[in-house]
């Protein structure tokens, strides 16, 4: 078994020399009321991350119907979430455009997250 510590690469996600920039996250929690999800609380976060267009190789991971709208990929130390249980997917605002987190790969052992977001 490998007992070597995980390398700390999270600092790269917030390095302005690598293109890190601020963006806004709206996180909503909810509960089921009469068969539909109702928002019970909203939180706004202002993280920093590297944001770039989603590559063709990354797009191939999504069903064809979800590839019609523009997508971005975000590398950040802030964990971003897609719909899980009673939580809504995080909404990302970047350059005055709204995006919904469609997939989030949370690399907690390394201190960062890669989120794939689709334009609303």
Secondary structure, DSSP 4 states (H G I P E B T S, - for coil): ---PPPP--GGGGG-GGGT-EE-EEEEEEEEEETTEEEEEEEEEE--EEEEEEPPHHHHTTS-GGGSSS-EEEEEESS-----BTTBPPPEEEETTEEEEEEEEEEEGGGTEEEEEEEE-
